[in-house]
């Protein structure tokens, strides 16, 4: 009996031993950076001299910082102008693949998803080479075709630069959205479609009035995760504008502003406050979204 008790005791400690690496990693690379960021938000520190406690001054500054509000608006605007066409494209393609026998469907799904596998920084650099400067690839083509007004200064236009970032985000993520929506459609009971077909409902009405309402939790999930990712957008606009958000801060996102304050201006205390503010905004948005899910009765 004692031997059996000792064996069970050893097995219990073996379990704790196996999960220890995870908790150590979480404490060092997860919890500690969060707590240290919160500590820095009350300090003024340039990374070299001793940190100086300034209380709530950093938080007071961010409330009056017009550039911070501009960066929030830029992040939201870029996200909105890629998310709407992304969802429309994904809904159309998922309907096409679901209700029609498209030859090579698996191939097309793989091709659509492929841009999501490439690092965003690489794609940003690619488009930078295509459009930046009079000797860019696009200007070389336009000049060769004797296009009126060529060469163009593409990145001197706020509308073009912001639109290009939104386009790149759409191009990178619509394939992922198609796959997730199609996965949601597969969970719908086929008997519902059979009943709709018996009642004489066509493919369009079936998709609009049956499929979309039933995959609403999937659409809300995509909206939440996309917005969170959009508010943290950094690599594409940073590589297109060399980290400055030009022209005239048109693509300066909140994550870029945070990075510039911390690693370019060496104002780590204020950068920490920006990260706290961004975290708070994302947390509030996520809370409202989960409340919306609860009201729909989709969460326990």
Steps between C-alpha positions, in 0.01 A plus 500: 500500500783738594677413176187583299457833683862591432456413130193726472687780678790474255262504204340817636834680517594369156198686359613825661848440363368473144302828518781694671675602172176659374447704816864609510478613138173680567638678807819613323366587154133567577418631846829677576495722184140601575579597860823675396313698232250612763791603724665696216178688426557694824865572420704726276785292359722527194651154534836624630458725801313402815122488470319796659155463654258751344169369629203554268672751269538248218130416519408871502717551192337221301154646561615821329713338230347571157748270326382209717138561402606534136682167519189336645288641218754387240503148645121482502461652151755265341333203673149603392593547134654155485251314720183593308627385157668205669170376646305567179759312294513212748120469516474498120776241454373278781153504341653421161703208634222366723202500264678442169721219382810703419777300338828522688335646812781378728757659271324837505462491878874432533585786261271742684655402834861519375559877565419440867804271527744772388633736768334842493837679508608317182178599323543861614853508360376349174238772450756761604721386212202506263390856573770701682702751298521607137696185415252261659367205304157658448645831383736315265200324342295821475790695347560218250132518401532884475218543749407871542656655812735209573706458710278548804588561864261235629595529865447877506126434483328438833201332335717267289730398788216436742301316232803287410543391863130405517530313169804304621315405819200387295718300264683330788195405707199438276613140433515429873153650540365279219636188670350592841159585351492175302589311819204668669269404213597132532357497856149575370271198492440396138136422584435873530610547141289203392193653665568836332535328163168321548336836578633634170773730632772577248874505566512878554213509750636192677837666548359838607223381732635169631879478467599851607276511813627157608868593462457831683722385793777426248458844343512668842813304587664615176399857573646495852831340406535716189443821697750397767756425231419824316555713811845338537597550133869578465715321241332589167464879557842510669678344201306711249576830677842417649345505847389867485137457396543749213363672303387739775447213747226349281601143587644560848331226702491479880751214505737704282460804726576280802812362331623846397455641849682210659780407259552821300427773755618285794198603704420162648266631768268665250523199266384284792200729550409469130509120533278519810257726313494266201442201729211679671334589168531144367370359830193727491425410136537129576274529806223663294536233234473216754197669655342506154567125471342437842188691403469279194518199730809362331712487813430329831 
